[in-house]
Amino acid sequence: MRHYDCKNYINLDCEKGMCAISKLIVPIDGEGSGACPAFVQAEKCGVCKHFKNPDKYGVGTCTGYEKENWVYAGCGAFTCDNFAV
């Protein structure tokens, strides 16, 4: 788990973000990117029960709608009507 996968993560640019709880600047990946004790899993397609058959790049199939389609695991699902864990 990384800060980037947390519901409290606020993206600032392509390298870093901010924790909405601590207000600390945190990197997206690399050293210091591990999740903190306040981690809450963000709604992302990759953790949804409708996300199936991901490939080595994290591209899978969304089966949550009548028409199935490909989707990235890291895609934000916070506005998805069919998101379910």
C-alpha atoms as a printed R data frame, in Angstrom:
   type eleno elety resid chain resno       x       y       z
1  ATOM     1    CA   MET     A     1   0.000   0.000   0.000
2  ATOM     2    CA   ARG     A     2   1.174   3.483  -0.849
3  ATOM     3    CA   HIS     A     3   0.041   6.988   0.034
4  ATOM     4    CA   TYR     A     4  -1.165   7.223  -3.575
5  ATOM     5    CA   ASP     A     5  -3.730   4.468  -2.923
6  ATOM     6    CA   CYS     A     6  -5.240   6.252   0.093
7  ATOM     7    CA   LYS     A     7  -8.542   8.101   0.152
8  ATOM     8    CA   ASN     A     8  -6.761  10.932   2.001
9  ATOM     9    CA   TYR     A     9  -4.173  11.476  -0.761
10 ATOM    10    CA   ILE     A    10  -4.369  14.748  -2.683
11 ATOM    11    CA   ASN     A    11  -2.428  14.673  -5.961
12 ATOM    12    CA   LEU     A    12  -0.285  17.787  -6.513
13 ATOM    13    CA   ASP     A    13   1.717  16.857  -9.618
14 ATOM    14    CA   CYS     A    14   3.293  13.864 -11.368
15 ATOM    15    CA   GLU     A    15   5.794  13.252  -8.538
16 ATOM    16    CA   LYS     A    16   4.103  14.093  -5.265
17 ATOM    17    CA   GLY     A    17   0.942  14.682  -3.329
18 ATOM    18    CA   MET     A    18  -0.255  15.715   0.101
19 ATOM    19    CA   CYS     A    19  -1.824  13.781   2.937
20 ATOM    20    CA   ALA     A    20  -5.138  15.467   3.784
21 ATOM    21    CA   ILE     A    21  -4.769  14.309   7.411
22 ATOM    22    CA   SER     A    22  -1.151  15.249   8.227
23 ATOM    23    CA   LYS     A    23  -0.716  17.938   5.522
24 ATOM    24    CA   LEU     A    24   2.698  16.406   4.727
25 ATOM    25    CA   ILE     A    25   4.033  16.284   1.164
26 ATOM    26    CA   VAL     A    26   4.492  12.625   0.128
27 ATOM    27    CA   PRO     A    27   6.017  11.048  -3.006
28 ATOM    28    CA   ILE     A    28   3.892   9.000  -5.395
29 ATOM    29    CA   ASP     A    29   6.451   6.180  -5.469
30 ATOM    30    CA   GLY     A    30   9.916   5.296  -4.288
31 ATOM    31    CA   GLU     A    31  11.345   6.009  -0.834
32 ATOM    32    CA   GLY     A    32   8.768   7.401   1.582
33 ATOM    33    CA   SER     A    33   5.758   6.370  -0.516
34 ATOM    34    CA   GLY     A    34   4.535   3.674   1.883
35 ATOM    35    CA   ALA     A    35   1.144   4.152   3.490
36 ATOM    36    CA   CYS     A    36   0.884   5.684   6.950
37 ATOM    37    CA   PRO     A    37  -1.258   4.462   9.894
38 ATOM    38    CA   ALA     A    38  -4.143   6.706   8.720
39 ATOM    39    CA   PHE     A    39  -4.417   4.751   5.422
40 ATOM    40    CA   VAL     A    40  -7.949   4.258   4.062
41 ATOM    41    CA   GLN     A    41  -8.224   2.397   0.734
42 ATOM    42    CA   ALA     A    42  -9.366   4.736  -2.037
43 ATOM    43    CA   GLU     A    43 -12.075   3.655  -4.455
44 ATOM    44    CA   LYS     A    44 -10.034   2.380  -7.402
45 ATOM    45    CA   CYS     A    45 -11.099  -0.027 -10.121
46 ATOM    46    CA   GLY     A    46  -8.373  -2.505  -9.156
47 ATOM    47    CA   VAL     A    47  -9.964  -3.186  -5.739
48 ATOM    48    CA   CYS     A    48 -13.530  -3.467  -7.072
49 ATOM    49    CA   LYS     A    49 -15.172  -6.900  -7.235
50 ATOM    50    CA   HIS     A    50 -16.148  -6.174 -10.855
51 ATOM    51    CA   PHE     A    51 -12.492  -5.803 -11.942
52 ATOM    52    CA   LYS     A    52 -11.439  -9.040 -13.669
53 ATOM    53    CA   ASN     A    53  -8.456 -10.563 -15.481
54 ATOM    54    CA   PRO     A    54  -5.785  -7.858 -15.114
55 ATOM    55    CA   ASP     A    55  -2.694  -8.217 -17.275
56 ATOM    56    CA   LYS     A    56   0.879  -7.491 -16.188
57 ATOM    57    CA   TYR     A    57   0.292  -3.769 -16.824
58 ATOM    58    CA   GLY     A    58  -2.793  -3.574 -14.581
59 ATOM    59    CA   VAL     A    59  -5.308  -3.399 -17.417
60 ATOM    60    CA   GLY     A    60  -8.345  -5.557 -16.792
61 ATOM    61    CA   THR     A    61 -12.034  -5.839 -17.589
62 ATOM    62    CA   CYS     A    62 -14.874  -4.056 -15.800
63 ATOM    63    CA   THR     A    63 -17.821  -6.450 -15.520
64 ATOM    64    CA   GLY     A    64 -19.992  -4.079 -13.467
65 ATOM    65    CA   TYR     A    65 -22.067  -2.837 -16.393
66 ATOM    66    CA   GLU     A    66 -24.136  -4.451 -19.122
67 ATOM    67    CA   LYS     A    67 -21.345  -3.774 -21.637
68 ATOM    68    CA   GLU     A    68 -17.939  -4.949 -20.371
69 ATOM    69    CA   ASN     A    69 -14.955  -2.740 -21.157
70 ATOM    70    CA   TRP     A    70 -11.237  -2.531 -20.321
71 ATOM    71    CA   VAL     A    71 -10.078  -0.405 -17.433
72 ATOM    72    CA   TYR     A    72  -6.852   0.484 -15.621
73 ATOM    73    CA   ALA     A    73  -6.527  -0.892 -12.083
74 ATOM    74    CA   GLY     A    74  -5.418   2.517 -10.814
75 ATOM    75    CA   CYS     A    75  -8.395   4.343 -12.285
76 ATOM    76    CA   GLY     A    76 -10.338   6.290  -9.663
77 ATOM    77    CA   ALA     A    77 -13.781   4.799  -9.084
78 ATOM    78    CA   PHE     A    78 -15.107   7.363  -6.606
79 ATOM    79    CA   THR     A    79 -17.944   8.362  -8.974
80 ATOM    80    CA   CYS     A    80 -18.777   4.845 -10.183
81 ATOM    81    CA   ASP     A    81 -22.356   3.746  -9.425
82 ATOM    82    CA   ASN     A    82 -21.398   0.061  -9.443
83 ATOM    83    CA   PHE     A    83 -18.208   0.167  -7.355
84 ATOM    84    CA   ALA     A    84 -18.235  -2.649  -4.766
85 ATOM    85    CA   VAL     A    85 -15.576  -4.259  -2.621
